[in-house]
Amino acid sequence: MEPANIANRITPSLTLAIDSKAKALKAEGKDICGFGAGEPDFDTPDHIKLAAAQALAEGFTKYTPSSGMPELRQAIAEKLKAENGVDYKPGQIIVSCGAKHSCYNAILATCNPGDEVIIPAPYWVSYPEMVKMAGAEPYLVPTKAENGYKLTPEELQNAISPSSKMLILNSPNNPTGAVYTENEIAALVEIAMEDDLFILSDEIYEKIIYDGAKPFSAASISKQIYERTITVNGFSKSYAMTGWRLGYLAAPEPIAKAIDSIQSHATSNPTSFAQKGAVAALKESQDCVKEMVKAFAERRDLIYSGLTAIEGISCVKPMGAFYILADISSFGLPSSKFCEALLEQALVAAVPGVAFGNDGVMRLSYACSKENLEKGLSRIRDFCARLRG
């Protein structure tokens, strides 16, 4: 018995594979410094957990509308208007089982077999695989460290072909930590609009930004761009709700309607009581987010200074999210070999850059304690010294 062809076209997530291996070693009693998974080490804030617990206690355990309960979709619409300057009706909001699910829904609803989706590299590992699962083709565009790993208008223009259907923009970016400015996003989406491309704007890390950087929503630029943009966001990163599996997208009405239809057959609806927690996340105090971002900023500074002090490693300072790319090309090893040795010999888990489309780097998540960072940096420094001989 053979699996379907699509199963042979995609590869498992390397980030989850590294995290699983690190957890297995930890279960064996090994002292692992885990920089693999993009998961905040903070607990979900109490007021969010309380709202979900209360919903459970009150028996809110039945189906909701397939695209999410009206109260949550209204709260998301209000958030998008107040914070992002984009005006959506609740009917244009689709609540899903995570921002990952939202991205896949968006691609599935807009791309046909043979279409090309332009993806700047380094990219989040799941984008190309989602495109393949939709029957379309990922078109990967390498970006340069000297440009802060940001796609330039010239690079985008050169990538567009008659088969191009969508541009994926992720800002703040996983894995680079890059944050595009308003002018940079405007320049890119205007080029995309000239060729009638859809824009998938993945903004899941929008609240995790540093040094005065400001998130910007592509859909807010103009009515024409709004009509071609699908905005994706969620609760996992900003509110430490990774296991709750709640994300959302906002789209023009025809696309939202198509996605609603797709989701109704795929999942029925997101988890009922988790949605109650999401309402609390949006409507109640945002101090919890500010506290987490403050901690992430301190950790960002620690890991950046620690890595750049190691001979043979260079980094672009992240302006958002909680990842940093370490350029390890000077050691002459493929990133998978480097990270495999780093885990086995130094007990440090990092994700090889080949998973993100750049084999000369590794990605480290600093969504972990300062103690873990300091210990891990010391081990990486010693490991690199041994490699240099």
Secondary structure, 3 states (H helix, E strand, C coil): CCCCHHHHHCCCCHHHHHHHHHHHHHHCCCCCEECCCCCCCCCCCHHHHHHHHHHHHCCCCCCCCCCCCHHHHHHHHHHHHHHHCCCCCHHHEEEECCHHHHHHHHHHHHCCCCCEEEEEECCCCHHHHHHHHCCCEEEEEECCHHHCCCCCHHHHHHHCCCCEEEEEEECCCCCCCCCCCHHHHHHHHHHHHHCCCEEEEECCCCCCECCCCCCCCHHHCCHHHHCCEEEEEECCCCCCCHHHCCEEEECCHHHHHHHHHHHHHHCCCCCHHHHHHHHHHHHCCCHHHHHHHHHHHHHHHHHHHHHHCCCCCEECCCCECCEEEEECHHHCCCHHHHHHHHHHHHCEECEEHHHHCCCCEEEEECCCCHHHHHHHHHHHHHHHHHHHC
